Amino acid sequence: MADQNIHEGADEIIDLEEYAKADRRPPQARRYRIRIDKQYFVVSVSFMTGRELLNLAGKTPATNYMISQKLRNGEARRIGLDEKADFTTPGVERFMTLPLDLTEG
């Protein structure tokens, strides 16, 4: 039988959506559960660039997409391809992608 007395925080996965909805700042952790569009991912870093998030979600090439972080207050903030999205920032609920219309401009 598996040991169910796991030390708090040792293998804990911090769910960004849960922390945002509870209006709590996510702590530093080994792993974070993030949502990109309708998919959930568990990552072992406390931040990723916009490009890394798009690649994780299978949105390639990343230059054909934009990614935004949705905050608890309903605000959406665009993340540049080389900009870091910090998972310990309070209020970050999830990430949303959008294909860029390559015919614009």
C-alpha positions in Angstrom: 0.0 0.0 0.0 1.3 3.4 -0.9 2.4 5.8 1.9 -0.4 8.3 2.2 1.5 10.5 4.7 3.1 12.7 2.1 4.8 15.8 3.5 2.8 18.9 2.7 4.4 20.7 -0.3 6.8 17.9 -1.2 4.8 16.7 -4.2 2.0 19.2 -4.1 0.7 20.5 -7.4 -0.5 24.2 -7.2 -3.6 24.7 -9.3 -3.5 28.3 -10.6 -7.3 28.4 -11.2 -8.1 27.3 -7.7 -5.8 29.9 -6.2 -7.1 32.7 -8.4 -10.7 31.9 -7.6 -9.9 31.8 -3.8 -8.1 35.2 -4.3 -4.9 33.7 -2.9 -1.3 34.2 -4.2 0.1 30.9 -5.4 3.2 29.9 -3.4 6.5 28.7 -4.9 6.1 25.0 -5.6 7.7 22.2 -7.6 4.8 21.8 -9.9 1.9 24.0 -11.2 -1.3 22.9 -12.9 -2.1 25.5 -15.6 -4.9 25.7 -18.1 -4.3 26.7 -21.7 -7.6 27.0 -23.5 -9.5 23.9 -22.4 -6.4 21.7 -21.7 -4.7 21.3 -18.4 -0.9 20.8 -18.0 1.3 20.2 -15.0 4.7 22.0 -15.3 7.8 21.9 -13.1 8.7 25.5 -13.4 7.4 28.7 -11.9 7.3 30.7 -15.1 7.3 30.1 -18.9 7.6 32.4 -21.9 4.7 33.0 -24.2 6.5 30.9 -26.8 6.9 28.0 -24.4 3.3 28.1 -23.4 2.2 28.1 -27.0 4.5 25.2 -27.8 3.2 23.3 -24.7 -0.3 23.7 -26.0 0.7 22.5 -29.5 0.2 25.9 -31.1 3.1 25.8 -33.6 4.7 27.7 -35.1 4.2 30.0 -32.1 4.6 33.1 -34.3 1.1 32.2 -35.8 -0.6 32.6 -32.4 -1.0 35.0 -29.6 -1.4 34.1 -25.9 -3.1 36.0 -23.1 -3.4 35.3 -19.4 -6.9 35.7 -18.0 -7.0 37.3 -14.6 -9.5 36.8 -11.8 -11.1 40.2 -12.4 -11.9 39.2 -16.0 -9.1 41.2 -17.5 -7.0 39.5 -20.2 -3.4 40.5 -20.7 -1.4 39.6 -23.8 1.9 37.9 -23.2 4.7 38.5 -25.8 6.5 35.4 -27.2 9.6 36.1 -25.2 7.8 37.6 -22.2 7.7 35.5 -19.0 4.4 34.5 -17.4 5.1 34.1 -13.7 2.8 31.4 -12.2 3.2 33.0 -8.7 1.5 36.2 -9.8 -1.8 36.6 -7.9 -5.0 36.3 -9.8 -3.8 34.5 -12.9 -6.6 32.0 -13.7 -5.7 30.5 -17.1 -4.2 31.2 -20.5 -6.0 31.6 -23.8 -4.6 31.3 -27.3 -5.8 32.9 -30.5 -4.6 32.3 -34.1 -3.2 35.4 -35.7 -4.8 36.3 -39.1 -1.8 36.2 -41.3 -3.6 38.2 -44.0 -3.8 41.3 -41.8 -1.4 44.2 -42.2 
